[in-house]
Structure formats: C-alpha cells, structure tokens
Amino acid sequence: MWQAFLPTKSDNDGLSIHCGVTHIPREVAVDFRSNKSGGNMWVAAVWSESIQSVGLTIQANPLEQTEVLPAQPGHCLIPQMTRMWYEQDKRRAVPVMQALASAAVATHGPFSAHD
C-alpha cells in the first residue's frame, strides 16, 4: 500500500525512516505512535538499496532522547520525500511511493497503544 510512504504535513525535512540494524520494528512503531493519532501502526522493512534505486537518498538524522522518547541513533531522512514534493508533483511522487511499497521485504505489526 503506497500510502504508507505518503509524507505527512509535518514532513517538511523529509520522510523519517529508521535503520533496521539499530532499531527493532516495535521501537519504531512506538516512537511514531507517540507523535501521531495513536491508532494501530505497521512497520515496513525496505532495503536501503531499494530506496536509492528509485533516485532517493538517505540522510542520517539521529535524534536525541526527549522526556517521552528514547534516543533514536538510527533515525534517518529521505530528504526528497516532503509533503511539498508530493503536493507539487503527485504524478511523479505516487510511482516512487508505489515502488517503495513493492520493495517492502517484510511488514511488522500491528502495534497498538498497549504494546
């Protein structure tokens, strides 16, 4: 489902992703859920090579610990994938998101607020 890769209105600096070597799916879901609506979350695993093969780049963006979230040393951004990118060129953005969805090698979840 390509909508899983749709940048949110707050994705001004790029779409957040996490390194699978540093973070487990449950951590990623909990981190995202605490900043979102609180519904069930799924995590898709995509090889970095698949992201790069569609012309996107991955930029390290480690996050410090906050009062409510642990440090996220494996946090990264796909800087091209902003909400503005999607809004300005949906005809080109949707096929990129479809390619990423097709490249998912695994999905994990659902993770709920009680996990």
N, C-alpha and C positions, 0 to 999 in steps of 0.2 A: 504494500500500500504506500504509494509515493507521498501521501500527505504526512507520513511520519517524518519526512525530511523537509517539510514546509517551515521556513523560518517564521518565528513569531514576531509580533510587533515590537518586542524588546530586543530582537536580534539585530542590533544596529552595527555591531562589530563583527558579525559572522555567526554561523551556526555552531553551537557548542557540541563537542564530541569528547570522548574520554578514551585514553589508551587502555586497551584490554590487559596489558601486562601489569599496569598499576592499579586498576580498579576492577572490581567484580560487578556484574550486572545489578545486583541488589543495591550496592552503594550508589551507582549511577541513578537508578530509579528513585531512591530516597532523596538524593541531592536535588534532582529535578522536581520531584513532587513537592518538596518543601517550598519551592518558589512558584508553584503552579496551582491549579484548582483543587488538587487533592484526589482526583479520580484515579482509577487503575492506570498503571504505567507498564509499558513494554519497552524492552531494550533490544535494538537490532545490532548484530555484530557484522561489521563490514571491514574487509581488509583495506589497509591504507593504500595499497596499490590500485584497488578499485576506485577509490576516491580520486586519486591522481590520474587515472586513465581517462577520466571524463573532463580533464583540464582544470581540476580544482587543486588547491594547495592546502596543506595542513600546517598550522602555526601553533607552536607551543604557547600555552597561556595558563601556567599553573596558578591556582587560586589559594590564597592564604586561608587559614582557619578563621571562622567567624563565631559568634556566640551560639549559633544554631547549626552550623555545618562544619564538618572536619575539613582539614586542608585537602585540596584536590591537586596533587602534583602532576597527575596525568591529564589534566584538563587541557584541551586544545580547541582551536577555532578553525573553521573553514571560512576564511575572510570574504570570499566571493559570495557566499550564501547569506545575504542580508535580506531583510524584508523589502527594502527598496529594490534590490536586484530582482526579486520575484515580481513585485508590483509593476516595475518598468518593462519587464520583458518575459511575461508568462509563457509566451510561445517557445522561448529557448530554455526557460527555467524548468518547466514541467518535465521535458525529456531527461534532463540531468537528474532530477529527483526520482524519476522512474528507473533510470539506470542504477542509482544507488539502492533503491528498494529491491531491484532484481539481483543486485550483487550481495545482498544480505546472506551470510553463510549460516546464521542462526538467529533465532529470536528467543528472548527470555522474558518470562512473566506469565500472568500479570502479577504486578506487585501492588499491594493495596496499602492504605494508610496504616494498617496494623502490622505490616512486615517489619 
